[in-house]
Amino acid sequence: MSALDLRLVDFTYPGAPSPALSQCTLCAEAGAVTWLTGALGSGTSTALLVAAGLAPRHTGGLRAGQVRTLGVDPADPSSARDLGGRVALVLPSPVSQLSGIAETVAQEVAFAPANLGWAAGRIHDGVARALDILGISHLADRDPATLSGGEMQRTVLAATLVLAPELWLLDEPASALDAGGRALLHRLLRAEAERGSAVVVASEDADGLAGVADRLVVFDAGRPVLEGSPDAVLRGDPVWEAGAGSTTIAALARAAQVSAPRPLTVEEGVAQWTR
Amino acid sequence: MDAVTPLVLDGVRFGYGAEPVLDGVSLRLEAGEGVALLGANGAGKTTLTRLAMALRHPQQGSVSTCGRDTARRKPEDLADVTGYLFQHPEAQLFAQTVRGEVAFGPERLRWAAGRVAMAVAAVLDELGLAPHADKHPYDLPTPTRRLVALAAALVASPTLLILDEPTAGLDRNSRVRVARAVTARRRAGTAVLAVTHDFGFAVEVLDRAVVLDRARITHDMGLTDLLGRLPEFPAPPLLELARRLGIEKVRASLDALAPVLTSHPETGTL
């Protein structure tokens, strides 16, 4: 069984003239990092919301087709309890994900475990470990409302990591992270996949994710149109024809009329242009 | 454009509690300058931009935005000369349509209706937002909403443009549009102060780096002199490639580098 299994899913937001997902079939497996990319509006963010059940439960709208998240339909209210703490959704704006009631960063990270009824000792150890991994132990006693954007993003990631979810759903999780934070996030995604979690990340950061993801799925007009190893997909033309993009060096090579397969990294670029 | 200096911070101290977030910070931006405000998460970058916009006021020292001391001013007192893209633009949008959102600033400045319509159409087109003009901003995905907020910041050609993470979450095509739009404003004399962790974008459209660390400015230098010289500021791919190929006099942007690399069509080599 795939950790995430969408079959021929359509989804239309309330009042929207056209569907955000159209005949979308997508699987993600445990133990792997699955990377979704595509032009703005291609449907990657909506696929994550549907996988988490927030669409349509919170957004409203119409869904058709079959969705199985860890084996159950996430839009079914009775399955929400079953998925609690096992599926984690990380949205691009961290400010919208803080509880708003925790007085410190440590309390924020302890919030979900406490709701799940964990023992105090387990919460304490889990929170300390998550803060350490995200490099924010020094912020433990800070009021979350006073954090910078990047610090909030690290806090949201720590609050997710503490749960050791079976399925990670992340939408542009690095948007406010500094270079160190990005490297840390990429190590975290790899480590979570090695631990056996299914990691699904929607991102436009091809330079960052090319060496991190096991599989790349390119969306266009509400469904996957191309998939494979990032290395193979990013070198070719179809990823551009789908309206998505590749690494910075591949983009330069394309602009400089180098035909596919194109270089992806600086190292390969140097080899390309000094031959 | 007026002859006023777009931004002057002089000996600024500010904190939300006892600890200062900024301490003894002085900074001056001239017309047309492009400055990247850099530093680790929590270094005080966003706070500095809030001071420049009179959203916060210094506890010591002074801030002058487009020649106006911010001390007794509110953000709306600067709205005619500044554009500000928030880090979380969902806090910034309120109109019923994208067009209405972008038109709000010029209408508030009492521009004639025709001039508003022309300026709004031009900036929506520039940022690839024309197809969304009549949609509700909240029906758009987060990165597109960010573009709407940017359009609103650009539409009245401000003297000072402040951008907080302008490229976060954008796809490649949108990123190229944003880079071109900001570059065009700089050429027209707008001073740009951008908080960004996207060093590739920074090196494409900006020239000067100001680094904040623990409440103080630790570096103020040429952007390309900084990037790749310190571990926390790695050179973005195009700059590193240009250096390795010995063509670092060319700006590290797709638009500037591609023609240089295409000039040897047989092999694609230099």
Interface residues (C-beta under 8 A of the other chain):
Chain A: Y13 G15 A16 G38 A39 L40 G41 S45 P92 S93 V95 S96 L139 T146 L147 S148 G149 G150 E151 Q153 R154 E172 S175 A176 L177 D178 A179 G180 G181 R182 E204 D207 G243 A244 G245 T247 T248 I249 A251 L252 A255 A256 Q257 V258 T265 V266 G269 V270 Q272 W273 T274 R275
Chain B: Y16 G17 G39 A40 N41 G42 A43 K45 T46 Q87 H88 E90 D139 P141 T142 P143 T144 D164 E165 A168 G169 L170 D171 R172 N173 S174 R175 H197 F199 G200 E232 F233 P234 P236 P237 L238 E240 L241 R244 L245 L254 L257 A258 P259 L261 T262 P265 T267 G268 T269 L270
